[in-house]
Amino acid sequence: MNKADLVTQVAKVVGTKKLAADAVDAVLDAIKKALKKGEAVSLVGFGTFKVNKRKARTGRNPKTGETIKIPAKKVPVFKAGAELKKAVK
């Protein structure tokens, strides 16, 4: 399922694709803004979005074999909730 499919499914509940697209965009924007601030977003029964910090490390260029430094960075992470795990089983 992609974003357009999700909008179509939401439109079945809210009535129009325009309202559904606005709702989906609003939810995704709210999650992005919260993660950018470093906040976790917990949707009970679904899961939790949060930001993890990766430490700087050394790696290897697979093409040349040369050692390179990989800088520290922040990455978004999603952990599925118990109800979502149970539904997928």
Buried (B, 14 or more C-beta within 10 A) or exposed (E): EEEEEBBBEBBEEBEEBEBBBBBBEEBEEEBEEBBEEEEEBEEEEBBBBBBEEEEEEEEEEEEEEEEEEEEEEEEEEEEEBEEBEEEEE
